Amino acid sequence: MKQAQATQQRPRARQRAHMIAALPEGDTEQLDELRELLLTAGVAAVGATVQHLAAPHPNTYLGPGKLAELAETLRLSDANVVVCDDELSARQERNLEQALGLPVIDRTAVILDIFAAHAHTAEGKLQVELAQLEYNLARMRGLWTHLERLGGGVGTRGPGETQIETDRRLARDRISTLKRRLEHVRSSRSVMRAERERTDLPQIALAGYTNAGKSTLLGALTGAEVGVADRLFHTLDPTTRLMRAGGRDYLVTDTVGFIRKLPHQLVDAFAATLEETRLADLILHVVDGSAPERERLEMITAVESVLAEIGAAAVPRLLVIGKIDRVDAQAREELRHRHLGAVQISALTGEGLPLLLEAIEREFARRLRQVELLIPYSDGARLAELHGLAGDLRREDTPDGVRVSAALTASVAERFARFTVTGARAGAR
């Protein structure tokens, strides 16, 4: 009896997933990324089924023959959930569950679950809830089919349909509320951004595939304590820190990592966060240098695709090959030839960071104007401000004030225009 009670009190076994994918002919994907996503979500991957199709079946995702084969495989396996590597339509999801006799979820649901677990700030939680509601809204059909039989209509009348419409209306109302609250967050973020822009500090955004090492790099560049973990989507909320290089201050922002097939609900919900990337002066595209070449190139393509989707395609960018401490000399040379102009660094050991700082300085130096200013001694505060904005500058004390030669951004040069030495010309540096 005691043994039976002990058995009943044991915690339920965690979910064990069988992965499925419909891939184009010739695609050699091994579902490694989906397996990593499941691991992050606390789900064990115990099997996989891949079918090569020109396009997924519109009703059942997999073809009829492969579906029957999968049902037999699942009957003999230890899996208790089926996870698809693509986003399923509500019809596909429902038909798969009926055919397989197991719960079926898709890649988007897994990613949303991970985001929900990792969102800590109020803004992050709002963004995740909005994405989940928009994802689930199209799947509410069929949740109340057991009530539809009580009505007199065919899918148009009765308590079941009433409940469905009630749920949909409640979901739409909640979505509207969340969008209004996020708009308020966007306005607050715009005020903070305007305050940062008023200081005219160059703004750098760290972009890259999730788990590429962006947060570690942020800590290495700024000396700030930043949460770091070897898991997907560890960073959801943007973190901005001050960095000083070459006597000049920069603002560096770490944002949410990208991924292949990033759900459009997340792109929309995280628009305010991703806007930090779109409005940056320079994007550091961080890539995991230790990843296999095919995987690394796919990651780069995925990030470039998302950057284009959020309107950041035109922002200047610098490719940063990270985690170089995990790579041998031959692989480093291959990376150097494959990615010309990229900077190889290890945020963990500090290797290559001086070269990265030099590359950042060169990138911003192209946009600076050389000016000659004469600042009266009575305007000492403006001179101190100029030191912070201009970084390295040359100064000479004269009877009329401090004569300064400095390289400034166009906006800063405009602010100090009244101090310009008569006859001095500002030219491109």
C-alpha positions as a Markdown table, in Angstrom:
| # | Residue | x | y | z |
|---|---|---|---|---|
| 1 | Met | 0.0 | 0.0 | 0.0 |
| 2 | Lys | 2.8 | 2.4 | 1.0 |
| 3 | Gln | 4.6 | 1.5 | -2.2 |
| 4 | Ala | 1.5 | 2.3 | -4.2 |
| 5 | Gln | 1.2 | 5.7 | -2.5 |
| 6 | Ala | 4.8 | 6.5 | -3.1 |
| 7 | Thr | 4.3 | 5.7 | -6.8 |
| 8 | Gln | 1.3 | 8.0 | -6.9 |
| 9 | Gln | 3.3 | 10.8 | -5.3 |
| 10 | Arg | 6.2 | 10.7 | -7.8 |
| 11 | Pro | 6.3 | 13.7 | -10.1 |
| 12 | Arg | 5.1 | 13.2 | -13.6 |
| 13 | Ala | 7.7 | 12.4 | -16.2 |
| 14 | Arg | 8.7 | 15.5 | -18.2 |
| 15 | Gln | 7.4 | 15.7 | -21.8 |
| 16 | Arg | 9.1 | 13.5 | -24.4 |
| 17 | Ala | 8.8 | 14.8 | -27.9 |
| 18 | His | 8.9 | 13.1 | -31.3 |
| 19 | Met | 9.9 | 15.8 | -33.8 |
| 20 | Ile | 8.5 | 16.0 | -37.3 |
| 21 | Ala | 9.4 | 18.1 | -40.4 |
| 22 | Ala | 8.4 | 18.4 | -44.0 |
| 23 | Leu | 11.5 | 19.6 | -45.9 |
| 24 | Pro | 12.2 | 20.3 | -49.5 |
| 25 | Glu | 14.0 | 17.7 | -51.6 |
| 26 | Gly | 17.8 | 17.9 | -51.0 |
| 27 | Asp | 17.4 | 19.7 | -47.6 |
| 28 | Thr | 19.7 | 18.0 | -45.2 |
| 29 | Glu | 18.5 | 19.7 | -42.0 |
| 30 | Gln | 18.8 | 17.4 | -39.0 |
| 31 | Leu | 16.4 | 19.2 | -36.7 |
| 32 | Asp | 19.3 | 20.2 | -34.4 |
| 33 | Glu | 17.8 | 23.6 | -33.7 |
| 34 | Leu | 14.4 | 22.2 | -32.9 |
| 35 | Arg | 16.1 | 19.8 | -30.5 |
| 36 | Glu | 17.9 | 22.7 | -28.8 |
| 37 | Leu | 14.7 | 24.7 | -28.5 |
| 38 | Leu | 13.0 | 21.7 | -26.9 |
| 39 | Leu | 15.9 | 21.3 | -24.5 |
| 40 | Thr | 15.6 | 25.0 | -23.5 |
| 41 | Ala | 11.9 | 24.4 | -22.9 |
| 42 | Gly | 12.6 | 21.4 | -20.7 |
| 43 | Val | 11.4 | 18.8 | -23.2 |
| 44 | Ala | 13.4 | 15.7 | -24.2 |
| 45 | Ala | 13.5 | 14.8 | -27.9 |
| 46 | Val | 13.2 | 11.1 | -28.2 |
| 47 | Gly | 12.7 | 10.6 | -32.0 |
| 48 | Ala | 12.4 | 12.4 | -35.3 |
| 49 | Thr | 10.5 | 11.8 | -38.6 |
| 50 | Val | 11.4 | 13.8 | -41.7 |
| 51 | Gln | 9.6 | 13.7 | -45.1 |
| 52 | His | 10.9 | 15.4 | -48.2 |
| 53 | Leu | 8.0 | 17.2 | -49.9 |
| 54 | Ala | 7.8 | 20.1 | -52.3 |
| 55 | Ala | 5.4 | 21.7 | -49.8 |
| 56 | Pro | 3.7 | 20.4 | -46.6 |
| 57 | His | 0.4 | 18.7 | -47.0 |
| 58 | Pro | -2.3 | 21.4 | -46.5 |
| 59 | Asn | -4.5 | 19.1 | -44.3 |
| 60 | Thr | -2.1 | 16.9 | -42.4 |
| 61 | Tyr | 1.4 | 18.5 | -42.9 |
| 62 | Leu | 2.8 | 15.1 | -43.7 |
| 63 | Gly | 1.6 | 12.9 | -46.6 |
| 64 | Pro | -0.9 | 10.1 | -45.8 |
| 65 | Gly | 1.6 | 7.2 | -46.1 |
| 66 | Lys | 4.2 | 8.9 | -43.9 |
| 67 | Leu | 1.5 | 9.8 | -41.4 |
| 68 | Ala | 0.4 | 6.2 | -41.1 |
| 69 | Glu | 4.1 | 5.2 | -40.7 |
| 70 | Leu | 4.5 | 7.9 | -38.0 |
| 71 | Ala | 1.4 | 6.7 | -36.1 |
| 72 | Glu | 2.9 | 3.1 | -35.9 |
| 73 | Thr | 6.2 | 4.5 | -34.8 |
| 74 | Leu | 4.6 | 6.6 | -32.0 |
| 75 | Arg | 2.6 | 3.5 | -30.8 |
| 76 | Leu | 5.8 | 1.8 | -30.1 |
| 77 | Ser | 7.8 | 4.8 | -28.8 |
| 78 | Asp | 8.0 | 6.6 | -25.4 |
| 79 | Ala | 6.9 | 10.0 | -26.8 |
| 80 | Asn | 3.9 | 11.7 | -25.3 |
| 81 | Val | 3.9 | 14.8 | -27.5 |
| 82 | Val | 4.6 | 15.5 | -31.2 |
| 83 | Val | 6.4 | 18.7 | -32.1 |
| 84 | Cys | 6.5 | 20.1 | -35.7 |
| 85 | Asp | 9.4 | 22.2 | -37.0 |
| 86 | Asp | 7.1 | 24.6 | -38.8 |
| 87 | Glu | 4.1 | 26.6 | -37.7 |
| 88 | Leu | 1.0 | 24.6 | -38.3 |
| 89 | Ser | -2.4 | 25.8 | -39.3 |
| 90 | Ala | -5.3 | 25.1 | -36.9 |
| 91 | Arg | -6.6 | 22.5 | -39.3 |
| 92 | Gln | -3.3 | 20.7 | -39.7 |
| 93 | Glu | -2.8 | 20.6 | -35.9 |
| 94 | Arg | -6.3 | 19.2 | -35.3 |
| 95 | Asn | -6.0 | 16.6 | -38.1 |
| 96 | Leu | -2.5 | 15.5 | -36.8 |
| 97 | Glu | -3.8 | 15.0 | -33.3 |
| 98 | Gln | -6.8 | 12.9 | -34.5 |
| 99 | Ala | -4.5 | 10.7 | -36.7 |
| 100 | Leu | -1.7 | 10.3 | -34.1 |
| 101 | Gly | -3.7 | 10.2 | -30.8 |
| 102 | Leu | -1.1 | 12.5 | -29.1 |
| 103 | Pro | -1.0 | 16.3 | -28.5 |
| 104 | Val | 0.7 | 18.1 | -31.3 |
| 105 | Ile | 2.4 | 21.5 | -31.0 |
| 106 | Asp | 4.4 | 23.5 | -33.5 |
| 107 | Arg | 7.7 | 25.3 | -33.5 |
| 108 | Thr | 6.0 | 28.7 | -32.8 |
| 109 | Ala | 4.3 | 27.3 | -29.6 |
| 110 | Val | 7.7 | 26.1 | -28.3 |
| 111 | Ile | 9.4 | 29.4 | -28.9 |
| 112 | Leu | 6.5 | 31.3 | -27.3 |
| 113 | Asp | 6.7 | 29.0 | -24.3 |
| 114 | Ile | 10.4 | 29.7 | -24.0 |
| 115 | Phe | 9.8 | 33.5 | -24.3 |
| 116 | Ala | 7.1 | 33.3 | -21.6 |
| 117 | Ala | 9.6 | 31.5 | -19.2 |
| 118 | His | 12.4 | 34.0 | -19.8 |
| 119 | Ala | 10.4 | 37.3 | -19.8 |
| 120 | His | 11.1 | 39.2 | -16.5 |
| 121 | Thr | 10.3 | 42.8 | -17.1 |
| 122 | Ala | 6.8 | 44.2 | -17.3 |
| 123 | Glu | 7.4 | 45.1 | -21.0 |
| 124 | Gly | 8.7 | 41.6 | -21.8 |
| 125 | Lys | 5.7 | 40.0 | -20.2 |
| 126 | Leu | 3.3 | 42.2 | -22.1 |
| 127 | Gln | 5.1 | 41.4 | -25.4 |
| 128 | Val | 5.0 | 37.7 | -24.8 |
| 129 | Glu | 1.3 | 37.7 | -23.8 |
| 130 | Leu | 0.4 | 39.7 | -26.9 |
| 131 | Ala | 2.3 | 37.2 | -29.2 |
| 132 | Gln | 0.6 | 34.2 | -27.4 |
| 133 | Leu | -2.9 | 35.7 | -27.8 |
| 134 | Glu | -2.4 | 36.5 | -31.5 |
| 135 | Tyr | -1.1 | 33.0 | -32.1 |
| 136 | Asn | -3.9 | 31.3 | -30.2 |
| 137 | Leu | -6.7 | 33.5 | -31.6 |
| 138 | Ala | -6.8 | 31.5 | -34.8 |
| 139 | Arg | -6.8 | 28.2 | -32.9 |
| 140 | Met | -9.9 | 28.9 | -30.7 |
| 141 | Arg | -12.1 | 27.2 | -33.3 |
| 142 | Gly | -12.9 | 23.7 | -32.0 |
| 143 | Leu | -12.1 | 24.2 | -28.4 |
| 144 | Trp | -15.9 | 24.1 | -27.6 |
| 145 | Thr | -17.1 | 21.5 | -30.1 |
| 146 | His | -18.5 | 19.4 | -27.2 |
| 147 | Leu | -21.1 | 22.2 | -26.7 |
| 148 | Glu | -21.9 | 22.7 | -30.4 |
| 149 | Arg | -23.9 | 19.5 | -30.4 |
| 150 | Leu | -26.4 | 21.2 | -28.0 |
| 151 | Gly | -27.3 | 23.8 | -30.6 |
| 152 | Gly | -29.7 | 23.6 | -33.5 |
| 153 | Gly | -27.4 | 25.0 | -36.2 |
| 154 | Val | -24.5 | 23.6 | -38.1 |
| 155 | Gly | -21.6 | 25.5 | -36.7 |
| 156 | Thr | -23.5 | 28.8 | -36.6 |
| 157 | Arg | -25.8 | 28.6 | -33.6 |
| 158 | Gly | -26.0 | 27.1 | -30.1 |
| 159 | Pro | -24.1 | 27.5 | -26.9 |
| 160 | Gly | -20.9 | 26.1 | -28.4 |
| 161 | Glu | -20.6 | 28.8 | -31.0 |
| 162 | Thr | -21.6 | 31.4 | -28.5 |
| 163 | Gln | -18.7 | 30.3 | -26.2 |
| 164 | Ile | -16.3 | 30.4 | -29.1 |
| 165 | Glu | -17.4 | 34.0 | -30.0 |
| 166 | Thr | -17.2 | 35.0 | -26.4 |
| 167 | Asp | -13.7 | 33.7 | -26.1 |
| 168 | Arg | -12.7 | 35.4 | -29.3 |
| 169 | Arg | -14.1 | 38.7 | -28.2 |
| 170 | Leu | -12.4 | 38.5 | -24.9 |
| 171 | Ala | -9.1 | 37.7 | -26.7 |
| 172 | Arg | -9.5 | 40.6 | -29.1 |
| 173 | Asp | -10.3 | 43.0 | -26.2 |
| 174 | Arg | -7.2 | 41.8 | -24.3 |
| 175 | Ile | -5.1 | 42.2 | -27.5 |
| 176 | Ser | -6.3 | 45.8 | -27.9 |
| 177 | Thr | -5.5 | 46.5 | -24.2 |
| 178 | Leu | -2.0 | 45.0 | -24.6 |
| 179 | Lys | -1.3 | 47.0 | -27.7 |
| 180 | Arg | -2.3 | 50.2 | -26.0 |
| 181 | Arg | -0.1 | 49.4 | -23.0 |
| 182 | Leu | 2.8 | 48.6 | -25.3 |
| 183 | Glu | 2.2 | 51.8 | -27.2 |
| 184 | His | 2.6 | 53.6 | -23.9 |
| 185 | Val | 5.8 | 51.7 | -23.4 |
| 186 | Arg | 7.0 | 52.7 | -26.9 |
| 187 | Ser | 6.3 | 56.3 | -26.0 |
| 188 | Ser | 8.3 | 56.0 | -22.8 |
| 189 | Arg | 11.1 | 54.4 | -24.7 |
| 190 | Ser | 11.0 | 57.1 | -27.3 |
| 191 | Val | 11.4 | 59.7 | -24.5 |
| 192 | Met | 14.4 | 57.9 | -23.1 |
| 193 | Arg | 15.8 | 57.5 | -26.6 |
| 194 | Ala | 15.4 | 61.2 | -27.3 |
| 195 | Glu | 17.2 | 61.9 | -24.0 |
| 196 | Arg | 20.1 | 59.7 | -25.2 |
| 197 | Glu | 20.1 | 61.3 | -28.6 |
| 198 | Arg | 20.3 | 64.7 | -27.0 |
| 199 | Thr | 23.7 | 63.7 | -25.6 |
| 200 | Asp | 24.7 | 62.9 | -29.2 |
| 201 | Leu | 26.4 | 59.7 | -28.1 |
| 202 | Pro | 26.9 | 57.2 | -30.9 |
| 203 | Gln | 24.6 | 54.2 | -30.5 |
| 204 | Ile | 25.6 | 50.6 | -31.2 |
| 205 | Ala | 23.3 | 47.6 | -31.3 |
| 206 | Leu | 24.4 | 44.0 | -30.8 |
| 207 | Ala | 22.5 | 41.8 | -33.1 |
| 208 | Gly | 22.9 | 38.1 | -33.9 |
| 209 | Tyr | 21.6 | 34.6 | -33.6 |
| 210 | Thr | 20.4 | 33.6 | -30.2 |
| 211 | Asn | 23.2 | 32.2 | -28.0 |
| 212 | Ala | 25.9 | 33.8 | -30.2 |
| 213 | Gly | 27.5 | 35.5 | -27.3 |
| 214 | Lys | 26.1 | 39.0 | -27.5 |
| 215 | Ser | 25.5 | 39.4 | -23.7 |
| 216 | Thr | 29.0 | 38.2 | -23.0 |
| 217 | Leu | 30.4 | 40.8 | -25.5 |
| 218 | Leu | 28.3 | 43.6 | -23.9 |
| 219 | Gly | 29.8 | 42.8 | -20.5 |
| 220 | Ala | 33.3 | 42.7 | -22.0 |
| 221 | Leu | 33.0 | 46.0 | -23.9 |
| 222 | Thr | 31.3 | 47.9 | -21.1 |
| 223 | Gly | 32.5 | 46.2 | -17.9 |
| 224 | Ala | 28.9 | 45.9 | -16.8 |
| 225 | Glu | 27.5 | 42.9 | -15.0 |
| 226 | Val | 25.1 | 41.3 | -17.5 |
| 227 | Gly | 23.2 | 38.0 | -17.1 |
| 228 | Val | 24.8 | 35.3 | -19.3 |
| 229 | Ala | 23.7 | 31.7 | -19.8 |
| 230 | Asp | 24.4 | 29.0 | -22.4 |
| 231 | Arg | 20.8 | 28.7 | -23.6 |
| 232 | Leu | 18.6 | 30.1 | -26.3 |
| 233 | Phe | 16.8 | 33.4 | -25.8 |
| 234 | His | 18.5 | 34.1 | -22.5 |
| 235 | Thr | 18.1 | 37.8 | -23.2 |
| 236 | Leu | 14.7 | 39.1 | -24.1 |
| 237 | Asp | 14.7 | 42.7 | -22.7 |
| 238 | Pro | 17.1 | 45.3 | -24.2 |
| 239 | Thr | 20.0 | 46.2 | -22.0 |
| 240 | Thr | 21.9 | 49.5 | -22.7 |
| 241 | Arg | 25.3 | 50.2 | -21.2 |
| 242 | Leu | 28.0 | 52.9 | -21.6 |
| 243 | Met | 31.2 | 52.1 | -23.4 |
| 244 | Arg | 34.3 | 54.3 | -23.6 |
| 245 | Ala | 36.8 | 53.9 | -26.4 |
| 246 | Gly | 39.4 | 56.2 | -27.9 |
| 247 | Gly | 38.4 | 58.9 | -25.4 |
| 248 | Arg | 34.8 | 58.9 | -26.7 |
| 249 | Asp | 31.6 | 57.5 | -25.1 |
| 250 | Tyr | 29.3 | 55.1 | -26.9 |
| 251 | Leu | 25.9 | 53.5 | -25.9 |
| 252 | Val | 25.8 | 49.8 | -26.6 |
| 253 | Thr | 22.5 | 47.9 | -26.5 |
| 254 | Asp | 22.0 | 44.2 | -26.4 |
| 255 | Thr | 18.6 | 43.0 | -27.8 |
| 256 | Val | 16.7 | 39.7 | -28.2 |
| 257 | Gly | 18.5 | 37.1 | -30.3 |
| 258 | Phe | 17.2 | 36.1 | -33.7 |
| 259 | Ile | 16.5 | 32.6 | -35.0 |
| 260 | Arg | 15.4 | 30.8 | -38.1 |
| 261 | Lys | 11.7 | 31.0 | -38.8 |
| 262 | Leu | 11.2 | 33.6 | -36.1 |
| 263 | Pro | 7.4 | 33.7 | -35.6 |
| 264 | His | 5.9 | 36.9 | -37.1 |
| 265 | Gln | 3.9 | 37.3 | -33.9 |
| 266 | Leu | 7.2 | 37.8 | -32.0 |
| 267 | Val | 8.5 | 40.3 | -34.6 |
| 268 | Asp | 5.3 | 42.3 | -34.2 |
| 269 | Ala | 5.1 | 42.1 | -30.4 |
| 270 | Phe | 8.8 | 42.9 | -29.9 |
| 271 | Ala | 8.7 | 45.9 | -32.3 |
| 272 | Ala | 9.5 | 48.4 | -29.6 |
| 273 | Thr | 12.5 | 46.3 | -28.5 |
| 274 | Leu | 13.7 | 45.6 | -32.0 |
| 275 | Glu | 13.4 | 49.3 | -32.8 |
| 276 | Glu | 16.6 | 49.8 | -30.8 |
| 277 | Thr | 18.4 | 47.9 | -33.5 |
| 278 | Arg | 16.7 | 49.8 | -36.4 |
| 279 | Leu | 17.6 | 53.2 | -34.9 |
| 280 | Ala | 21.2 | 52.4 | -34.1 |
| 281 | Asp | 24.1 | 54.1 | -35.8 |
| 282 | Leu | 26.0 | 50.9 | -36.1 |
| 283 | Ile | 25.1 | 47.2 | -35.7 |
| 284 | Leu | 27.6 | 44.7 | -34.5 |
| 285 | His | 26.4 | 41.4 | -36.1 |
| 286 | Val | 27.8 | 38.8 | -33.7 |
| 287 | Val | 28.3 | 35.3 | -35.1 |
| 288 | Asp | 29.4 | 32.1 | -33.3 |
| 289 | Gly | 32.7 | 31.3 | -34.9 |
| 290 | Ser | 32.8 | 27.8 | -33.4 |
| 291 | Ala | 29.6 | 26.7 | -35.2 |
| 292 | Pro | 29.9 | 24.5 | -38.3 |
| 293 | Glu | 30.2 | 26.4 | -41.5 |
| 294 | Arg | 26.8 | 25.5 | -43.0 |
| 295 | Glu | 25.1 | 26.3 | -39.7 |
| 296 | Arg | 27.0 | 29.5 | -39.3 |
| 297 | Leu | 26.0 | 30.7 | -42.8 |
| 298 | Glu | 22.4 | 29.8 | -42.1 |
| 299 | Met | 22.5 | 31.8 | -38.9 |
| 300 | Ile | 24.0 | 34.9 | -40.8 |
| 301 | Thr | 21.3 | 34.6 | -43.4 |
| 302 | Ala | 18.5 | 34.3 | -40.8 |
| 303 | Val | 19.8 | 37.4 | -38.9 |
| 304 | Glu | 20.1 | 39.4 | -42.1 |
| 305 | Ser | 16.5 | 38.4 | -43.0 |
| 306 | Val | 15.1 | 39.6 | -39.7 |
| 307 | Leu | 17.1 | 42.8 | -39.9 |
| 308 | Ala | 15.5 | 43.5 | -43.3 |
| 309 | Glu | 12.1 | 42.6 | -41.9 |
| 310 | Ile | 12.3 | 45.2 | -39.1 |
| 311 | Gly | 13.6 | 47.9 | -41.4 |
| 312 | Ala | 17.3 | 47.8 | -40.3 |
| 313 | Ala | 18.8 | 46.6 | -43.6 |
| 314 | Ala | 20.3 | 50.0 | -44.3 |
| 315 | Val | 22.0 | 50.4 | -40.9 |
| 316 | Pro | 25.8 | 50.1 | -41.2 |
| 317 | Arg | 27.0 | 46.8 | -39.7 |
| 318 | Leu | 30.3 | 45.2 | -38.7 |
| 319 | Leu | 30.6 | 41.4 | -38.6 |
| 320 | Val | 32.0 | 40.1 | -35.4 |
| 321 | Ile | 33.2 | 36.5 | -35.3 |
| 322 | Gly | 32.9 | 35.5 | -31.6 |
| 323 | Lys | 33.9 | 32.5 | -29.4 |
| 324 | Ile | 37.2 | 32.4 | -31.3 |
| 325 | Asp | 38.8 | 30.8 | -28.2 |
| 326 | Arg | 37.1 | 27.6 | -29.3 |
| 327 | Val | 38.6 | 27.6 | -32.7 |
| 328 | Asp | 42.1 | 26.3 | -33.8 |
| 329 | Ala | 44.5 | 28.2 | -36.0 |
| 330 | Gln | 43.5 | 26.6 | -39.3 |
| 331 | Ala | 39.8 | 27.3 | -38.7 |
| 332 | Arg | 40.6 | 30.9 | -37.8 |
| 333 | Glu | 42.4 | 31.3 | -41.1 |
| 334 | Glu | 39.4 | 29.8 | -43.0 |
| 335 | Leu | 37.1 | 32.2 | -41.2 |
| 336 | Arg | 39.3 | 35.1 | -42.2 |
| 337 | His | 39.1 | 34.2 | -45.9 |
| 338 | Arg | 35.4 | 33.4 | -45.7 |
| 339 | His | 34.4 | 36.6 | -43.9 |
| 340 | Leu | 36.6 | 39.4 | -45.2 |
| 341 | Gly | 36.6 | 42.5 | -43.0 |
| 342 | Ala | 35.1 | 40.7 | -40.0 |
| 343 | Val | 36.8 | 41.0 | -36.6 |
| 344 | Gln | 37.6 | 37.8 | -34.7 |
| 345 | Ile | 37.2 | 38.1 | -30.9 |
| 346 | Ser | 36.7 | 36.1 | -27.7 |
| 347 | Ala | 34.6 | 38.1 | -25.3 |
| 348 | Leu | 35.5 | 35.5 | -22.7 |
| 349 | Thr | 39.3 | 35.8 | -22.9 |
| 350 | Gly | 39.4 | 39.4 | -24.3 |
| 351 | Glu | 41.3 | 38.3 | -27.4 |
| 352 | Gly | 40.6 | 40.6 | -30.3 |
| 353 | Leu | 38.7 | 43.2 | -28.3 |
| 354 | Pro | 41.3 | 46.0 | -29.0 |
| 355 | Leu | 40.9 | 45.3 | -32.7 |
| 356 | Leu | 37.1 | 45.5 | -32.4 |
| 357 | Leu | 37.3 | 48.8 | -30.6 |
| 358 | Glu | 39.6 | 50.2 | -33.4 |
| 359 | Ala | 37.2 | 49.0 | -36.0 |
| 360 | Ile | 34.3 | 50.7 | -34.2 |
| 361 | Glu | 36.3 | 53.9 | -34.0 |
| 362 | Arg | 37.2 | 53.8 | -37.7 |
| 363 | Glu | 33.5 | 53.2 | -38.6 |
| 364 | Phe | 32.4 | 56.3 | -36.7 |
| 365 | Ala | 35.4 | 58.4 | -37.8 |
| 366 | Arg | 34.1 | 58.3 | -41.4 |
| 367 | Arg | 31.1 | 60.3 | -40.3 |
| 368 | Leu | 33.0 | 63.0 | -38.3 |
| 369 | Arg | 33.8 | 66.6 | -39.3 |
| 370 | Gln | 37.0 | 68.3 | -38.4 |
| 371 | Val | 36.2 | 71.7 | -36.8 |
| 372 | Glu | 38.1 | 74.6 | -35.2 |
| 373 | Leu | 36.4 | 76.2 | -32.2 |
| 374 | Leu | 37.3 | 79.0 | -29.8 |
| 375 | Ile | 35.5 | 78.6 | -26.5 |
| 376 | Pro | 35.7 | 81.5 | -24.0 |
| 377 | Tyr | 37.0 | 80.7 | -20.5 |
| 378 | Ser | 33.6 | 81.7 | -19.1 |
| 379 | Asp | 32.1 | 78.7 | -20.9 |
| 380 | Gly | 34.0 | 76.1 | -19.1 |
| 381 | Ala | 31.0 | 73.8 | -18.9 |
| 382 | Arg | 30.7 | 73.7 | -22.7 |
| 383 | Leu | 34.4 | 72.8 | -22.9 |
| 384 | Ala | 33.9 | 69.9 | -20.4 |
| 385 | Glu | 30.9 | 68.7 | -22.4 |
| 386 | Leu | 33.0 | 68.8 | -25.6 |
| 387 | His | 35.6 | 66.6 | -24.0 |
| 388 | Gly | 33.0 | 63.9 | -23.4 |
| 389 | Leu | 31.5 | 64.2 | -26.9 |
| 390 | Ala | 34.7 | 64.6 | -29.0 |
| 391 | Gly | 37.0 | 62.1 | -27.3 |
| 392 | Asp | 40.5 | 63.0 | -28.4 |
| 393 | Leu | 40.9 | 66.7 | -29.2 |
| 394 | Arg | 43.7 | 69.2 | -29.5 |
| 395 | Arg | 43.5 | 72.4 | -27.4 |
| 396 | Glu | 45.5 | 75.5 | -27.0 |
| 397 | Asp | 45.0 | 78.2 | -24.4 |
| 398 | Thr | 44.9 | 81.7 | -26.0 |
| 399 | Pro | 44.2 | 85.2 | -24.5 |
| 400 | Asp | 40.6 | 85.0 | -25.9 |
| 401 | Gly | 39.8 | 81.4 | -24.7 |
| 402 | Val | 40.5 | 77.8 | -25.5 |
| 403 | Arg | 41.1 | 77.0 | -29.1 |
| 404 | Val | 40.0 | 73.5 | -29.9 |
| 405 | Ser | 40.5 | 71.2 | -32.9 |
| 406 | Ala | 38.2 | 68.2 | -32.8 |
| 407 | Ala | 36.3 | 65.7 | -34.9 |
| 408 | Leu | 32.6 | 65.9 | -34.2 |
| 409 | Thr | 29.4 | 64.4 | -35.5 |
| 410 | Ala | 27.3 | 66.7 | -37.7 |
| 411 | Ser | 24.7 | 67.3 | -34.9 |
| 412 | Val | 27.4 | 68.1 | -32.3 |
| 413 | Ala | 29.2 | 70.4 | -34.8 |
| 414 | Glu | 25.9 | 72.2 | -35.3 |
| 415 | Arg | 25.4 | 72.7 | -31.5 |
| 416 | Phe | 28.9 | 74.2 | -31.2 |
| 417 | Ala | 28.6 | 76.2 | -34.4 |
| 418 | Arg | 28.6 | 79.6 | -32.6 |
| 419 | Phe | 32.1 | 78.8 | -31.3 |
| 420 | Thr | 33.5 | 78.1 | -34.8 |
| 421 | Val | 36.6 | 80.1 | -35.6 |
| 422 | Thr | 35.9 | 82.6 | -38.3 |
| 423 | Gly | 37.4 | 81.5 | -41.6 |
| 424 | Ala | 37.9 | 77.9 | -40.4 |
| 425 | Arg | 36.3 | 75.3 | -42.7 |
| 426 | Ala | 34.8 | 72.0 | -41.6 |
| 427 | Gly | 35.8 | 69.2 | -43.9 |
| 428 | Ala | 35.3 | 65.5 | -44.0 |
| 429 | Arg | 37.8 | 63.6 | -42.0 |
